[in-house]
């Protein structure tokens, strides 16, 4: 028996990130359970936590966690089911929906990285679909770990800055030209 191969990658349309978003975002599809989520506006622009994100793009970690959860469940289901054509077609549709959700949720640079690492499954077998889901899940878990590491480094730096001793000030609240009368 010959091994089935994944179809060659076709160029995918990239999302336009520069479009302004409203204060409420509708999360589409079964991944978001058609729930409307209000984005809090604190009066200042969100700053990216890493150098990969574009300044005008803010990651939504909750959305990425939901996508990772769905991907994990789909992977587990793919391992349990029998390879029936209807089930495999459903897994293909879910895989393409996960790809679309990730395209919308990630900055273009991160999505391109993921897109280069994962195969384009059009006529893939159950095993190939399982492998593609495992690759997406592994990449997302690596992204989460990298984000956690960056936050820990940032917190450590802030703590170090707070612990640095400041220059001692005169007890009277200001600098004075008078010599200190204390002995030792």
C-alpha positions as CSV (number, residue, x, y, z in Angstrom):
1,X,0.0,0.0,0.0
2,X,1.3,3.4,-0.9
3,X,1.2,6.2,1.7
4,X,-1.3,9.0,1.0
5,X,0.3,12.4,0.9
6,X,-1.1,15.7,1.9
7,X,-2.1,18.0,-1.0
8,X,0.4,20.7,-1.8
9,X,-0.2,24.0,-0.1
10,X,-2.2,26.5,-2.1
11,X,-1.7,30.1,-1.3
12,X,-4.0,31.2,1.4
13,X,-5.6,34.6,1.7
14,X,-4.2,36.6,4.6
15,X,-6.5,38.6,6.9
16,X,-6.4,42.3,6.9
17,X,-5.3,43.3,10.4
18,X,-5.4,47.1,9.8
19,X,-9.2,47.3,9.8
20,X,-10.5,48.9,12.9
21,X,-12.6,46.7,15.2
22,X,-15.7,47.7,17.1
23,X,-15.8,47.6,20.8
24,X,-17.7,44.3,20.7
25,X,-16.5,41.3,18.7
26,X,-18.8,38.5,17.6
27,X,-17.0,35.2,17.8
28,X,-18.3,33.1,14.9
29,X,-18.8,29.4,14.5
30,X,-19.0,26.5,16.9
31,X,-15.6,27.4,18.3
32,X,-16.9,30.6,19.9
33,X,-20.4,29.2,20.6
34,X,-21.9,32.3,18.9
35,X,-21.1,34.3,22.1
36,X,-20.6,38.1,21.9
37,X,-17.6,39.3,23.9
38,X,-17.2,42.9,24.8
39,X,-13.6,44.2,24.7
40,X,-12.8,46.5,27.6
41,X,-11.4,49.8,26.5
42,X,-9.2,51.3,29.1
43,X,-8.5,54.6,27.3
44,X,-5.1,53.5,26.1
45,X,-3.9,51.4,23.2
46,X,-3.0,47.8,24.0
47,X,0.8,47.2,23.9
48,X,2.1,43.9,22.5
49,X,3.8,41.6,25.0
50,X,6.4,40.4,22.5
51,X,8.4,41.6,19.4
52,X,6.5,39.3,17.0
53,X,3.1,41.1,17.4
54,X,2.3,44.0,15.2
55,X,1.7,47.2,17.2
56,X,-1.9,47.5,16.0
57,X,-2.7,43.8,16.8
58,X,-3.7,42.6,20.3
59,X,-3.7,38.9,21.0
60,X,-6.8,37.5,22.7
61,X,-5.4,34.8,24.9
62,X,-8.9,33.5,25.9
63,X,-9.7,32.9,22.2
64,X,-6.5,31.1,21.6
65,X,-7.1,28.9,24.7
66,X,-10.6,28.1,23.4
67,X,-9.1,27.2,20.0
68,X,-6.5,25.0,21.6
69,X,-9.2,23.3,23.7
70,X,-11.2,22.5,20.6
71,X,-8.2,21.3,18.8
72,X,-7.3,19.0,21.7
73,X,-10.8,17.6,21.8
74,X,-10.8,17.0,18.0
75,X,-7.5,15.2,18.2
76,X,-8.8,12.9,21.0
77,X,-12.0,12.3,19.0
78,X,-9.9,11.5,15.8
79,X,-8.1,8.9,17.8
80,X,-11.3,7.3,19.0
81,X,-13.4,7.1,15.8
82,X,-13.5,4.5,13.1
83,X,-12.3,5.8,9.7
84,X,-15.7,6.3,8.1
85,X,-15.9,8.8,5.2
86,X,-18.5,11.0,6.9
87,X,-16.4,11.3,10.0
88,X,-13.3,12.1,8.1
89,X,-15.1,14.8,6.1
90,X,-16.3,16.3,9.3
91,X,-12.8,16.4,10.7
92,X,-11.6,18.1,7.5
93,X,-14.3,20.8,7.9
94,X,-13.3,21.3,11.6
95,X,-9.7,21.5,10.7
96,X,-10.3,24.2,8.1
97,X,-12.5,26.1,10.6
98,X,-9.7,25.9,13.2
99,X,-7.3,27.3,10.6
100,X,-9.7,30.2,9.8
101,X,-10.1,31.0,13.5
102,X,-6.4,31.0,14.0
103,X,-5.9,33.2,11.0
104,X,-8.3,35.8,12.6
105,X,-6.9,35.4,16.1
106,X,-3.1,35.6,15.4
107,X,-1.0,38.4,14.1
108,X,0.1,37.8,10.5
109,X,3.7,36.9,11.4
110,X,2.6,34.2,13.9
111,X,0.0,32.8,11.5
112,X,2.5,32.6,8.7
113,X,4.9,30.7,11.0
114,X,2.1,28.2,11.9
115,X,1.0,28.0,8.3
116,X,4.5,27.0,7.2
117,X,4.7,24.3,9.8
118,X,1.3,22.6,9.3
119,X,0.3,20.7,6.1
120,X,-2.7,21.7,4.0
121,X,-5.0,18.7,4.4
122,X,-7.6,18.6,1.7
123,X,-7.9,14.8,0.9
124,X,-5.9,13.6,3.9
125,X,-6.5,10.4,5.7
126,X,-7.6,10.1,9.3
127,X,-4.0,9.7,10.4
128,X,-2.9,12.8,8.5
129,X,-5.8,14.8,10.0
130,X,-4.8,13.6,13.5
131,X,-1.2,14.6,12.8
132,X,-2.2,18.1,11.6
133,X,-4.3,18.6,14.7
134,X,-1.4,17.5,16.9
135,X,0.9,19.9,15.1
136,X,-1.4,22.8,15.6
137,X,-1.9,21.9,19.3
138,X,1.8,21.6,19.9
139,X,2.5,24.9,18.2
140,X,-0.2,26.6,20.3
141,X,1.2,25.1,23.5
142,X,4.6,26.4,22.6
143,X,3.1,29.8,22.0
144,X,1.5,29.7,25.4
145,X,4.8,28.7,27.1
146,X,6.7,31.4,25.3
147,X,4.1,34.0,26.4
148,X,4.3,32.8,30.0
149,X,8.1,32.9,29.9
150,X,8.0,36.5,28.6
151,X,5.6,37.5,31.3
152,X,7.8,35.9,34.0
153,X,10.9,37.7,32.7
154,X,9.0,41.0,32.6
155,X,7.7,40.5,36.2
156,X,11.3,39.6,37.4
157,X,12.7,42.7,35.8
158,X,10.0,44.9,37.4
159,X,10.7,43.2,40.8
160,X,14.4,43.8,40.4
161,X,13.8,47.5,39.7
162,X,11.7,47.8,42.8
163,X,14.3,46.1,45.0
164,X,17.2,48.3,43.9
165,X,18.1,50.6,46.8
166,X,17.5,54.2,46.0
167,X,19.9,56.9,47.1
168,X,19.5,57.8,50.8
169,X,17.8,61.1,51.3
170,X,18.2,63.6,54.1
171,X,15.6,62.9,56.8
172,X,14.4,66.5,56.6
173,X,13.0,65.8,53.2
174,X,15.5,67.7,51.0
175,X,19.1,68.0,50.1
176,X,21.0,70.5,52.3
177,X,24.4,72.0,52.1
178,X,24.9,71.7,55.8
179,X,27.3,69.0,57.0
180,X,25.7,66.0,58.7
181,X,26.0,66.4,62.4
182,X,25.6,62.7,63.1
183,X,28.7,60.9,64.3
184,X,29.3,57.8,62.2
